[in-house]
Amino acid sequence: MKAVLVPAFMFLSSCLMALAWLGHLRFRDKIGFWTALGASWLLVLPEYVLNVAATRFGYGTYNGAQMACFHLAFGVVCVALVSHFVLGESFALSQMLGLVLLVVAIVLITYRP
């Protein structure tokens, strides 16, 4: 169960962080800086709760390096997803290939023979 919940929590955490980082840019002409900052901080608190819960719950099932790998790779993937679906940016073929390679990297780093 931990083997599934920990990556899921980290993925959700990364998605919230990506929304906090980039989501306000969609409304940059409609809302002010302080409103954007406040909205971002509202997203960061549950993100932090998920991240801390995942690392505390997952330590032992995964080691620190494996959890760091999840965190970094999911962060990149979630930023790409938010950029595409929230900001309307397009993916280049090289970016899609890079995301696939990140998934391969996660599998290789977390694989236990």
QUIMOZI-V839931 format. One record per backbone hydrogen bond with DSSP energy under -1.0 kcal/mol. NH is the residue of the N-H (numbers start at 1). CO is the residue of the C=O. E is the energy in kcal/mol with one decimal. If there is no record, write none. Layout:
# QUIMOZI-V839931
nh->[NH,NH]
co->[CO,CO]
e->[E,E]
This chain:
# QUIMOZI-V839931
nh->[4,5,6,8,9,10,11,12,13,14,15,16,17,18,19,20,21,22,23,25,26,27,28,30,31,36,37,38,39,40,41,42,43,44,45,47,48,49,50,51,52,53,54,55,56,57,58,59,60,61,62,67,68,69,70,71,72,73,74,75,76,77,78,79,80,81,82,83,84,85,86,87,89,96,97,98,99,100,101,102,103,104,105,106,107,108,109,110,111]
co->[1,1,2,4,5,6,7,8,9,10,11,12,13,14,15,16,17,18,19,22,23,24,25,27,27,32,33,34,35,36,37,38,39,40,41,43,44,45,46,47,48,49,50,51,52,53,54,55,62,58,58,63,64,65,66,67,68,69,70,71,72,73,74,75,76,77,78,79,80,81,82,82,83,92,93,94,95,96,97,98,99,100,101,102,103,104,105,106,107]
e->[-1.1,-2.8,-2.3,-1.8,-3.1,-2.4,-2.5,-2.6,-2.6,-2.4,-2.3,-2.3,-2.2,-2.5,-2.2,-2.3,-2.7,-2.8,-1.8,-1.7,-1.4,-1.2,-1.3,-1.8,-2.3,-2.3,-2.8,-2.4,-2.6,-2.3,-2.3,-1.9,-1.3,-1.7,-1.6,-1.3,-2.7,-2.1,-2.4,-2.3,-2.8,-2.5,-2.5,-2.3,-2.5,-2.7,-2.4,-1.4,-2.0,-1.1,-2.8,-2.3,-2.3,-2.0,-2.2,-2.5,-2.7,-2.6,-2.9,-1.8,-1.9,-2.4,-3.0,-2.2,-2.1,-2.4,-2.8,-2.6,-2.0,-3.2,-2.2,-1.7,-2.6,-2.1,-2.4,-2.1,-2.2,-2.1,-2.4,-1.7,-1.8,-2.1,-2.5,-2.4,-2.2,-2.5,-2.6,-2.3,-1.3]
